[in-house]
């Protein structure tokens, strides 16, 4: 687990380290500067002629310390002081004085020189106002320079809580983050400005956030192998769960195939597809491993028998919006006793019928994209984009379900517990059928006795990894949902090998 604090949360951790642990602020600043310089060298960024642009706060203090360290290493370092003398923090004033005592050039006008790297140390995580005037001119000038660019902790102008651009923002190739990558560096558009974000240790313990459920988190790839459900030597197909996929209206056999194949590929033991009769032949050819059960009209007894058989249910992929589909969904939510994933048309059929969710006795995972979430909640897509984390929290508590809110940065939230922000995936996955694969993956993980919230976060992260592998092999334009399935087996093997 990797924590993604916002600015306020990070400031609290910083204060705890200084006042409770007893590590002085100047010591943290020295460690930060050392890590910034070391990280630039590891990334082969030339520091032969560096321009460090410093503000008046402690972020600027980090920058002044970087200038000193580079000078001590025999590099040429200049400082453009963009702040105000009267606003200097105590630590920044100290670092600035040391730099001036060493004879390092500190100026306030834009230099007419070329540099191998520009280091942004203007604003830190506490920025919450729109940038204008002189500061805007400074950041815009930095962005115009044709050289490598590094940000200290967070690019100046990016809101640490939302990733929003506060008037203007520095465009970094690399962001060296103190202790933790900040939330705003992982949310768009901030992610596009941060470049590669690398957390470095300076003495602030990330475990400070372990009991703070208000702090978001994500995973690192090397952790995933430990999260995969166990495969026992003494086992059989029943050991890994019976999945019922209620998917595929006439002409939508593809959605039924993609979701069912994903459940099988991720490890489920037995998959039965309940679908419209027109899809039988296609599905038998596409996925002979699956049991195919069909309907021509609504059959209450047949559906009840299938629900009794299942260990986990997925409903909605290509299900359609007709009367039969609506009756099936109502029956499922009224009678299902095992965990249930609701996707696509299942979500659309829930529009305005929140009472159906509230009457369900089983654990539920909802997997809406932004438009589906808009229909479920009554908020506009823009309102969701502006305040998605808080609105998602309120909605999951209201319906008592795990929710996977799909977007360029997918969020996963259980009614209780912290918010997971997925950091895998890419624009190549923006294709029809991608969501069907995700729904099947989450369902297949739950079939292997994973908790709904754990299955949701693991499924989302795995799904994005498959997309990243597919883009690497096929490029950004040609990835299809079926390619995610092909990559799923390889990705699982890669994670499994990492644990051996």
N, C-alpha and C positions, 0 to 999 in steps of 0.2 A: 504494500500500500504506500502510495506517495501522496502527501498532503499538498493541497493547492490553496493556501491562505489568501485572503484579500489584504488590502493595505492595513486596515484596522487590526485584524487578527495578527498580522506579522509584527506590527508595532507593539502589540501586547507581549508577544514572545520576546521581542528585543528588550523591552522594559523588564521582563521577568529575568532575563539573562543578566542584565546589568545590576538590578537592584536586589534580586533574590539569590541568584547564583554568585554574583559578585565580580563578574568579568567586566572591567571598565570599558566604556564605549570606545575609547581610543585603541584598546587592544583589539576589539572587534573590527575596527576600521583598518588596522594594520593587517589583520588576517584577510580581510576582504580584498585589500589591494594586492597582497601576495597571490591570492587565488585568481584574481583577474589577470595579472601578468602571466602567471603559470598557464592558465587556460588559453590565453591568446597564443602562447608559444606552442602548446599542444596542438592547437588548431592551425598551426603554420601561418599565423597572421603576422606579417612583417611589422615590427615595432621600431624599425631603424629610425624613422622620423614620425613621431606621434604627436597628434594634437588632442589634448584632453580639454573638453569644454565643461567647466564646472559652475554649478550653482552655489547658493549660499548655505544650503542645508548639509546634512550628513552625507547625502549622496555626493555632493560636491567635495566633501572631505575625503571620501574614498578616491575621487578623481585626483585631488592634489597628491595623495599618498602614492597613487599609481605613477604620477609624473616623477616623483622623487625616486621610486624604485627603478624605473626605466633609466633614469639618469645615472643611478649607481651602477647599472649594468652596462654603461657605456653607450646607451642609445641617446638620440636627440629627442627631447620632449619639450613641447611648448604648452602653455596653458592659456586658453581663452576664458577669462572670467566673465560669465554671463549674469552673475548675481548682483546683489547690492551689498556694499560694505556694511551698512547698518543692520542688515538682516542675517549676518553670518552667525551660525551656531557656534558654540564654544569650541567644539571639536574641529569644525571646518576652519575657524579662525587660526587655530593652532597649526593645522596642516598647511594652510596657506602661508603662514609666517615661516615655517621651516623651508618651504619651497623657495620663498623669496630670499631667505638667508643663504640658500645654496646657489643663488644666482640664476635659477631657472627662469626663463622668460615668461612673465605673466602680463597679459595685455587685455584690453577690452574692445578693440576694434578688429574687424574681420581681417585675417592675414592674407596677404597676396602671395601665398606659397602653396606648394603641393606637399601632401603628407601621405605616408604609406597606410595610416589608419587614423580614423577619428573616433575618439572615445567619448560617449555621451554620459556625463555625470551631472546633468542639469537638475532634473527632478527625480525624486524617489517615489516610493509607494504611497506617500501621503497626499499626492496631488488629487484634488477633487474639483478644481475650478477650470473653466475653459482658458486655454492659453491665448494670449493676444499681445499686441504691442511688441516691445523689444524681444521678449522671449520667443514669440512666434517668428520674428525675423531670424533669430539665432538658429532655431530648429530648421526652418526652411532653408537657410544657408547651408547647414550641415548636410541636409538631404541632397542638395545640388552638387556636392563635391564628389568627384569620380574617384573613390577610394574605398577600401574596406571600412566597415562601420561596426562598432561594438557598443552595446549599451550596458551600463552598470545597474544591475538588479531588475530594471524594467525600462523599456524605451520611454523617454520623456514624452508626455502627452497621452499615454495610454492609462486609462482608469484601471487600477489594480483589482477592482471588484467586478467590473463588467466587460472589460476589453474594449470599451468605447474609446473613440478618438476625441480628446478634449480640445477641439479647435484645430490642432495640428499635432503631428507626432513624428518622432524620429524613426527612420526606417533602418533597423539593424540587420546585419548579417548574423550576428551572434549576440545573445544576451546572457551575461554571467549573473546568475541569480543567487542571492545570499540565503543559504540554508534550504530554501524551497523555491521551486518555480511558482511565481505568483499566478493567481487565478486569471487575471487579465491577459497574461501571456499565452494562455491556452484557449481562451474564448475569442471568437472572431468579432471584429476585425483585428484585435490586438495580436492574435497569433500571426497574422500576415506581416506585422511590423516587427515582431520579436526575432524572426529568423530562427536559428537553433537556440533553444533555451537550455542552459546547463546549470543545475544546482551545484553549489560548492559549500563545503563545510567551513564555518568560521567560528564555531563555538556555540551557536544557537541550536539547541537540540530539537529536531522536528517532532520528537515524541511529546513535546509540550502540547501538541494538538490531539493527542491520542484520546482524550476524554472530552474533546470539544466536538459535539455532533454538528455544530454549525459550520465546521470547516469541511470544504469539499475535498474529494480525493480522486485519484486515478491509480492505475497499476503500471508497473514496468513489465516488459515482456519476460524477463528472467524470473518473475514471481509466478507466472501462470501455470507452469508445470505442476506446482504444488497444489493448485486449486482444482485441477482436473479430478473428476470422480475416479475412484480406484477401480481397477480391473483385477478380479480375483482369479487365481489359478483354478480353484474349485468352483466353477460357475457355469451357468447355461443361459439361454436367451431370456428366460424368465427373471434372471437376476438383474437384468438391466432395463426392465420395465416394458409395459405394454402401452403403446401410444395410439390414441384415436385421433385421426386428423379429419375433421368435418370441414371439407374444403372442396372447391370446384363446382360451380354451376355449369350448365351446358355451354360448351365452348371454352371453358376455363380449366382444362385438364393440366395446363402448364403450371398454374399456381399450386394445384394439388400435388403435382410431381415434385416441384422444387422444395416445398415445405416438408413433404414426407421423406424425400431423399436426404435432406439436411438432418432430419431427426435420426435417420439410420446412420449417416456418416459420422455424426458426433458421438455415436455409441449406443443408441437405444436398441433394445433387444428384439422388439417386434412392433411393427407399424401396421395399422389397419386404416385404410382410407374410406370414409363414408362420403359418397359423392353422387352426383346426378348420373343416371344410367348411361347417358351419351358418352361419358368419359371412360367407361370400363375398358374398352379395347385399347385405347391409347395408353392408359395407365398400366395395364397388364404388360404391354410391350416396353414401356419406359422404365418400369420398376417392378420386375417380376418377384422381387423379394417381399413386396407388400401384399397384404390381404386387401381385396377390393370388395366393399359392400356398397350397394347402390340403392337409390330410391327414384321412383317416378312421381310419387306423391307423398305427402306427409304421413308418416307411420309412427305413431306414438310408442307402440310396443317394441318395434324394431330399435328405435333410438334408445329406449330405456335399457334394453338388453346390452347394447353397445356401451352405454355409460357404465353399467355394472361391470363390464369386462375390463374397462380401461383403468390404468394407473395414472394417466395424465391425458388431458384433452387439449387439442388446439382447434379453434373454430374461427373461420372468417376468410382465409386466403382464397380469393376468387369465388366466394360463396354466393355472391349476387344479393340483390335487394328485394327479391320477390317475396310473396306471401309464405311460400314453403320455407324459405331461408329464415324469415322472421319467426315462424312457429318453432323451427328447430332451435334457434337461439334462445327463445323463451323457455323451452323445455330444458335445455342444457343448464341455464342459469338457475332454474328452479330445482333441478334434481341432481346435478353433478355433485359428487362427494369427494372427488380427487382434484388436484390442482388443474387450473384451466388457463390457457393462453388465448386472448381475444385479439385478433388482428384484422386489419383491412375492413371488409364489408361487415364483419362482426361488430366493429367499432361504429361504422356508419349506421347500423341498425339500432345501436344504443342511443343515438341522437335523441335527446329529450326524454329518455327512459331510464334515468338514473335509479329509479326504484327497482329495476331488474337487477342491477349490480348489488344494491343493498340487501336484496332477498337471498343472494347467493351465499351458501354456507361454506363453500370451498375457497381455498386461496386462489386469487386471480392475478394474472399479469396482463396489463394492457400495453399495446405497442403502437401508439399513434404517431404519425408524422404531424407536422405543425397544423396543416389544414384539418386533419381529423381531430386533433386536440382542440382546435378552435370550435368545431361543431360540438364536441363533448362538453366544453366548458362555457360556451357563449362569449368568450373573449375573442377579439380579432387576432389575426396572426401577428400584427404589429404589436399589440398589447402583450402577447406572449413573448415575442422577441425582446421587448423592453424589460420584462420582469418575469422571465420564464422560471427562474429558480423558486421564487416565492409563490407564484401561482401553482407551480407543480407541487410544491409542499402542501399547500392548502387542499389541492384536489385529491392527492393520495390519502390525506387524512379524512377527507369527506367520504370517499368511496371505499376506504379500507382495502386498497389494492396496490400492488407494485406497478409503477408506470415507467415505461421506456419511451421517452420523448425523443423521437428521431429527428435529427437535423445534422448540419455540418459538424456540430459537436453534440452528440447524443447524450442525454442526461438519463440517469436511472435513479429512481427514488422509491423507497418503501415507506409505508405510513410512519414507521419509526426507523431511526437510523440516519446516517449522513448521506449526502448527495454524491453520487459517482458521476464524474465527467469523463466521457470516453475520449481518448487521445489518439486512437487508431482510425484508419479509414481515409478516404480521399474522394475527389470528385468523379473518378472513374466509376464509382459504385452507384452513381445517380442514374440508374436504369430500372425499368420495370422488372419485377421479380426479386430484386434484392431484399425487399422486406419479407417476402415469403421465405427466403432462405434463413433470415434471422429468426423469424417466428419458429421455424422448424428446429433450429439449433437450440433455442431456449427450451423448447418442449422436450427435445431429446436429452438435454442435460437434466431436466427435472425428472425424467423417467428413471434416471440413474441415482435417484434419491437425494438430489441436491435441493436445498431450500429455494423457494421461488426467487428471493432477492439475490442469492448467490448465483443461481442459474442465469438470471437476467444480466448481471454485471459481467459474468464470464462470457456469456453468449455474445453480448455486444462487443466486448473487447476482441474476442476471437473473430467475429464477423469482420471487424475492421482490419485485423491482421491479414485475413484472407484477401481483402480488397487491396491492401498494400502490396502483397506478394503478386497479385494478379496485375496490378498496374506496372510493377517492375518488369514483369515478363511480357505484357501485351501492350503497354502504353496507356495513356489516359482516355482514349476514345473507344477502344474496341472491347472493353471488358463487358461480358454479359453475366447475368445471374448464375448461369450454369458454370461459368469460370470460377465463381466463388466456391461452388461445390467441389470443383476439381482441386482447388487450393486448400480446402478444409482438411482433407486427409494428410497432405504434406505438412500443413501447419501444426496439426495435432502430433504428428510424428516428431517434428522439430522440437516441440515443447516437451514431449515425452522423453526424448533423448537428453534434454537438458537436465532432467531429474536423475538420470542414471549415473 
